[in-house]
């Protein structure tokens, strides 16, 4: 009957009862260790500890059986619960990590894009002065326009990141077909 009752109790209830029995044993152990306590109190505490230890052994056996039968997902939940890790904490950590990586990539892309735009402007100016007449003006115009386009992309790096994500997603979808 007791086994049937314990099989219907939740895992958390079993763990809570185990912790309660351990706490009571610590209190009785303090009575035993107290030099000023009466001998009768010490003997009663020793008897209570012995009885609780028997119950603890049964409880720990049940807990071990439940843990063995527990699916991996539940075991991981128990570990997270024991350590105080929550799904929110994990998602926050992942979000901060992704945000930091994207921020550094964005800064690097902006710096590279600005340097590339300045380089294209410089090349356009030099070609304009080196090439004669209309050909020099067309080359200068083309490089200046390319510099503006690269400068725009440098200022709006989210467009580049969005394009890369769309490209990777499209390749992933095509590969799954």
Secondary structure, 3 states (H helix, E strand, C coil): CHHHHHHHCCHHHHHHHHHHHHHHHHHHHHHHHCCCCCHHHHHHHHHHHHHHHHHHHHHHHHHHHHHHHCCHHHHHHHHHHHHCCCHHHHHHHHHHHHHHHHHHHHHHHHHHHHHHHHHHHHHHHHHHHHCCHHHHHHHHHHHHHHHHHHHHHHHCHHHHHHHHHHHHHHHHHHHHC
